Structure formats: C-alpha cells, structure tokens
Amino acid sequence: MGWLSIITLGVAGVASMRAAIDQGDVDEAARQGALAGPAVVEQALAAPDRPTRLAAIAAAPITADSVELLAALARTASEPDRRVAIPAALAARAIAIEFAQHDVPDDLAAADLAELRDAWAKLALDRARWITLRVLALDTAAAIDRLVTSGIGVDLPTALADPDPAFRRAAIALAPMPVPAAMRPAFASAVAKDVEPAIALAAAATLCADLAIDPAKPVLGALGADGIVRLRSLVTIVNAARPALRDAARCLTADKTPESAAALRKMRVR
C-alpha cells in the first residue's frame, strides 16, 4: 500500500470518527477509531478541534496496541482545555492498568516504558495542574512503573511532601504490599509529620498492615519513637474506617509498651 493510500485511509478514519461524535454517538466514534487503528487515533488526538480529539480519546482504550497511544495521550492531557485533558488522562489510566496486567511485549524495551512513565509522572508532579488530572496521571505512572521498578511512578518522598492532601492520599494508596523496605522511611515520616491526621493514619495503616505476616521489628524501627507517639494519638482521634484503624493498631500491639496499650484501650471504647 502506497503512502497516498495510507494518508487517504487515515483521513477517512478521522472523518468517520468526527461524524459519529458530531451525532452524539460516542460509542460509534470509538468503534470507528478502533477499526482505523492506533496510527489514525494518534493522528486524531492531535487534531485542532475538540470533537475529533474527544472521539480519539474515546477510541484509545479499545484500539489494538493501545499502549502505543500513551505518549500521545500525555500530550493531550497536558493541554489547557480541561474538557479534553481529563478524559485523556482517564483513557490513559484505563490503558495503563490493563497493560500492567499482562507480560510486556518483546518489542517494548524497558527504556520505552520508563519514558512513558516519566511523561505521566511529570504531569502528576506539576502542581499547576488540576488535582483530578494529577491523581489520574499518578495512577497511570504507577501502573507503568509496576513493569519497570515496582514503584509508584514518582519519587515517594516527593509525593508525600506534596501540598495537596488528595495527592498525598493517592500516593499512599498506590504503595506496593508489603511496603518495600526502601519506602518505609517515607511512610514513617508521613505518620509522624503529616499535618492531616487522616493522611498520617492512612500511612500508618499501610505500613503497619505488613505486621499481619511480617516481623514487627523492621517496621517499628522505621517508625521510631516519634512515629509511635503520633500513632497513639491518631488511633484515638481520627474518625477512620475500622479496617484502617485495625491495621494501624498492629504497630501499637507490637510495641508492647504501657503507653501503646493505653492508646489501644481508648481506641476500642470510642
């Protein structure tokens, strides 16, 4: 097939997607994009008009080899138009989460994955962006990173120092289980120092949940005296779900001090 034929097919595919979206049929727009293939969808993502870009975004998750669209979606998500950027981030997250559940294709190098991860990590860490977009970008970077380093897509201490509590909470939720030893200091610091008690407790619950199967000493050592003292207060003042309180309390139970025992008794009678 010559270049002229390829270009003609691409134009026809984009036109079909645009026609469907103009009629309000998002599913048909997505179907037309999936039929046209990733190259045409990528072309549509760069279109100058919003409807064509939205049609491409709808098509991206159901297009074959959709991982090839993650870089283009990152560019689209970086646009100042919220009505395009947020859907692009949603589509990318869906693609990345699905992709992370399978073996990496032989033709996709680790360096390529790292580049994709870094593109979404850059969006996630950009404090000028909408928090909804930042959290979606973080989810996408983390999903890709599971295939690279088993991290959360961004530097954990940086994420836990972010001024937006929603971002810090999202970073905590993405931690691998059990928490790797290298991540324990960052979680321990959040327990001791986060200005939001609910987030500090979430960090403690994630860290201390490991005591269900792992030895207590390494985790208690990471928490240190400051973390344990803060945790005694957190379990008695934070109105959290019972599972989170239960997991956080594992560290106090393992601490085996009168002060921790008193905090546990106070927690149980709340």
ROBA-45393 format. One record per residue (C-alpha): residue number from 1; residue in three letters; z, x, y. Coordinates in steps of 0.2 Angstrom, whole numbers. Last residue first. Example, Ala and Ser with C-alpha at 12.3 -4.5 7.8 and 13.67 -1.06 7.14 Angstrom:
2
[2,SER,[36,68,-5]]
[1,ALA,[39,62,-22]]
//
This chain:
270
[270,ARG,[355,-73,25]]
[269,VAL,[368,-70,11]]
[268,ARG,[357,-58,1]]
[267,MET,[353,-47,16]]
[266,LYS,[372,-45,21]]
[265,ARG,[375,-39,3]]
[264,LEU,[361,-27,4]]
[263,ALA,[367,-20,20]]
[262,ALA,[384,-17,13]]
[261,ALA,[377,-8,-2]]
[260,SER,[367,3,10]]
[259,GLU,[383,8,19]]
[258,PRO,[393,10,3]]
[257,THR,[380,23,-3]]
[256,LYS,[369,21,-19]]
[255,ASP,[353,26,-10]]
[254,ALA,[343,18,-25]]
[253,THR,[348,1,-20]]
[252,LEU,[344,4,-2]]
[251,CYS,[327,11,-7]]
[250,ARG,[324,-5,-18]]
[249,ALA,[328,-16,-3]]
[248,ALA,[311,-13,5]]
[247,ASP,[303,-21,-11]]
[246,ARG,[314,-36,-11]]
[245,LEU,[312,-38,8]]
[244,ALA,[294,-38,6]]
[243,PRO,[294,-50,-9]]
[242,ARG,[306,-62,1]]
[241,ALA,[294,-64,16]]
[240,ALA,[301,-57,32]]
[239,ASN,[313,-63,45]]
[238,VAL,[319,-46,51]]
[237,ILE,[337,-44,55]]
[236,THR,[347,-39,39]]
[235,VAL,[333,-30,30]]
[234,LEU,[329,-20,46]]
[233,SER,[346,-14,49]]
[232,ARG,[349,-5,33]]
[231,LEU,[331,1,34]]
[230,ARG,[335,10,51]]
[229,VAL,[349,20,43]]
[228,ILE,[338,24,28]]
[227,GLY,[324,30,39]]
[226,ASP,[335,41,50]]
[225,ALA,[344,49,35]]
[224,GLY,[328,54,26]]
[223,LEU,[314,43,22]]
[222,ALA,[304,56,13]]
[221,GLY,[319,62,3]]
[220,LEU,[322,44,-2]]
[219,VAL,[304,43,-8]]
[218,PRO,[305,59,-18]]
[217,LYS,[322,55,-25]]
[216,ALA,[318,37,-31]]
[215,PRO,[308,41,-47]]
[214,ASP,[293,30,-49]]
[213,ILE,[290,13,-58]]
[212,ALA,[299,0,-47]]
[211,LEU,[303,14,-35]]
[210,ASP,[285,13,-28]]
[209,ALA,[289,-3,-19]]
[208,CYS,[299,8,-7]]
[207,LEU,[284,14,2]]
[206,THR,[275,-2,4]]
[205,ALA,[291,-12,8]]
[204,ALA,[297,2,21]]
[203,ALA,[280,1,30]]
[202,ALA,[281,-18,31]]
[201,LEU,[299,-16,37]]
[200,ALA,[293,-5,51]]
[199,ILE,[280,-17,55]]
[198,ALA,[292,-32,56]]
[197,PRO,[304,-21,67]]
[196,GLU,[291,-18,80]]
[195,VAL,[295,-2,89]]
[194,ASP,[290,9,75]]
[193,LYS,[302,24,73]]
[192,ALA,[312,25,57]]
[191,VAL,[301,15,46]]
[190,ALA,[285,21,54]]
[189,SER,[291,39,52]]
[188,ALA,[294,36,33]]
[187,PHE,[276,29,32]]
[186,ALA,[269,45,40]]
[185,PRO,[280,56,29]]
[184,ARG,[275,47,13]]
[183,MET,[256,49,15]]
[182,ALA,[255,66,7]]
[181,ALA,[265,60,-8]]
[180,PRO,[252,46,-12]]
[179,VAL,[258,28,-10]]
[178,PRO,[258,20,-27]]
[177,MET,[248,10,-23]]
[176,PRO,[235,15,-10]]
[175,ALA,[238,11,8]]
[174,LEU,[227,-3,16]]
[173,ALA,[241,-15,21]]
[172,ILE,[249,-1,31]]
[171,ALA,[233,2,41]]
[170,ALA,[232,-17,44]]
[169,ARG,[250,-18,51]]
[168,ARG,[246,-3,63]]
[167,PHE,[230,-12,69]]
[166,ALA,[239,-28,72]]
[165,PRO,[253,-18,81]]
[164,ASP,[241,-12,94]]
[163,PRO,[247,5,102]]
[162,ASP,[241,15,87]]
[161,ALA,[253,28,81]]
[160,LEU,[252,21,63]]
[159,ALA,[233,24,64]]
[158,THR,[235,42,70]]
[157,PRO,[247,46,57]]
[156,LEU,[235,38,43]]
[155,ASP,[220,48,48]]
[154,VAL,[206,36,45]]
[153,GLY,[196,28,30]]
[152,ILE,[212,23,21]]
[151,GLY,[212,37,9]]
[150,SER,[206,38,-9]]
[149,THR,[196,54,-4]]
[148,VAL,[177,49,-6]]
[147,LEU,[175,33,-16]]
[146,ARG,[190,25,-9]]
[145,ASP,[184,31,8]]
[144,ILE,[170,18,8]]
[143,ALA,[183,3,6]]
[142,ALA,[194,11,19]]
[141,ALA,[180,13,32]]
[140,THR,[176,-5,30]]
[139,ASP,[193,-11,31]]
[138,LEU,[196,-1,47]]
[137,ALA,[180,-8,54]]
[136,LEU,[186,-25,51]]
[135,VAL,[203,-21,60]]
[134,ARG,[194,-13,75]]
[133,LEU,[182,-28,76]]
[132,THR,[197,-40,77]]
[131,ILE,[206,-29,89]]
[130,TRP,[192,-30,101]]
[129,ARG,[185,-12,106]]
[128,ALA,[192,-1,119]]
[127,ARG,[205,7,107]]
[126,ASP,[191,15,98]]
[125,LEU,[199,20,81]]
[124,ALA,[191,7,71]]
[123,LEU,[174,11,78]]
[122,LYS,[175,29,74]]
[121,ALA,[181,25,57]]
[120,TRP,[166,15,54]]
[119,ALA,[154,29,58]]
[118,ASP,[166,41,48]]
[117,ARG,[165,31,33]]
[116,LEU,[146,31,33]]
[115,GLU,[145,50,36]]
[114,ALA,[158,52,22]]
[113,LEU,[147,42,10]]
[112,ASP,[132,52,14]]
[111,ALA,[142,68,11]]
[110,ALA,[147,62,-6]]
[109,ALA,[129,60,-10]]
[108,LEU,[120,44,-14]]
[107,ASP,[106,46,-26]]
[106,ASP,[117,46,-41]]
[105,PRO,[123,29,-37]]
[104,VAL,[142,27,-34]]
[103,ASP,[150,18,-48]]
[102,HIS,[155,0,-43]]
[101,GLN,[170,-9,-35]]
[100,ALA,[168,1,-19]]
[99,PHE,[151,-7,-16]]
[98,GLU,[158,-25,-15]]
[97,ILE,[171,-19,-3]]
[96,ALA,[158,-10,8]]
[95,ILE,[146,-25,8]]
[94,ALA,[159,-38,13]]
[93,ARG,[166,-26,26]]
[92,ALA,[148,-23,33]]
[91,ALA,[145,-41,35]]
[90,LEU,[161,-44,44]]
[89,ALA,[157,-30,56]]
[88,ALA,[140,-37,60]]
[87,PRO,[148,-54,62]]
[86,ILE,[160,-46,75]]
[85,ALA,[147,-36,84]]
[84,VAL,[134,-50,87]]
[83,ARG,[144,-63,95]]
[82,ARG,[155,-49,103]]
[81,ASP,[139,-43,113]]
[80,PRO,[145,-25,119]]
[79,GLU,[136,-17,104]]
[78,SER,[145,-6,92]]
[77,ALA,[144,-18,78]]
[76,THR,[125,-16,79]]
[75,ARG,[126,2,77]]
[74,ALA,[138,0,63]]
[73,LEU,[127,-12,55]]
[72,ALA,[113,0,55]]
[71,ALA,[124,13,46]]
[70,LEU,[130,0,33]]
[69,LEU,[112,-6,29]]
[68,GLU,[109,6,15]]
[67,VAL,[124,-1,6]]
[66,SER,[114,-17,5]]
[65,ASP,[103,-10,-9]]
[64,ALA,[97,-27,-13]]
[63,THR,[100,-39,1]]
[62,ILE,[114,-52,-1]]
[61,PRO,[126,-44,11]]
[60,ALA,[113,-40,25]]
[59,ALA,[104,-57,26]]
[58,ALA,[117,-65,38]]
[57,ILE,[117,-49,49]]
[56,ALA,[98,-50,49]]
[55,ALA,[98,-68,55]]
[54,LEU,[111,-63,68]]
[53,ARG,[100,-49,74]]
[52,THR,[85,-61,75]]
[51,PRO,[95,-74,85]]
[50,ARG,[102,-60,97]]
[49,ASP,[85,-54,103]]
[48,PRO,[80,-35,106]]
[47,ALA,[78,-32,87]]
[46,ALA,[88,-18,80]]
[45,LEU,[96,-28,66]]
[44,ALA,[78,-35,62]]
[43,GLN,[72,-17,57]]
[42,GLU,[86,-15,46]]
[41,VAL,[83,-31,38]]
[40,VAL,[65,-26,35]]
[39,ALA,[70,-10,27]]
[38,PRO,[83,-18,17]]
[37,GLY,[71,-31,8]]
[36,ALA,[59,-45,13]]
[35,LEU,[67,-56,0]]
[34,ALA,[84,-53,6]]
[33,GLY,[79,-57,24]]
[32,GLN,[70,-73,19]]
[31,ARG,[86,-78,10]]
[30,ALA,[97,-74,24]]
[29,ALA,[86,-84,36]]
[28,GLU,[87,-98,23]]
[27,ASP,[106,-98,23]]
[26,VAL,[107,-98,42]]
[25,ASP,[96,-113,44]]
[24,GLY,[99,-118,62]]
[23,GLN,[80,-120,65]]
[22,ASP,[79,-105,76]]
[21,ILE,[88,-96,62]]
[20,ALA,[74,-100,50]]
[19,ALA,[60,-95,62]]
[18,ARG,[69,-78,66]]
[17,MET,[70,-74,47]]
[16,SER,[52,-79,44]]
[15,ALA,[46,-68,59]]
[14,VAL,[56,-53,53]]
[13,GLY,[48,-55,36]]
[12,ALA,[30,-56,44]]
[11,VAL,[33,-41,55]]
[10,GLY,[39,-31,40]]
[9,LEU,[24,-37,29]]
[8,THR,[12,-32,43]]
[7,ILE,[20,-15,45]]
[6,ILE,[19,-12,26]]
[5,SER,[1,-17,26]]
[4,LEU,[-3,-6,41]]
[3,TRP,[6,9,32]]
[2,GLY,[-5,7,17]]
[1,MET,[0,0,0]]
//
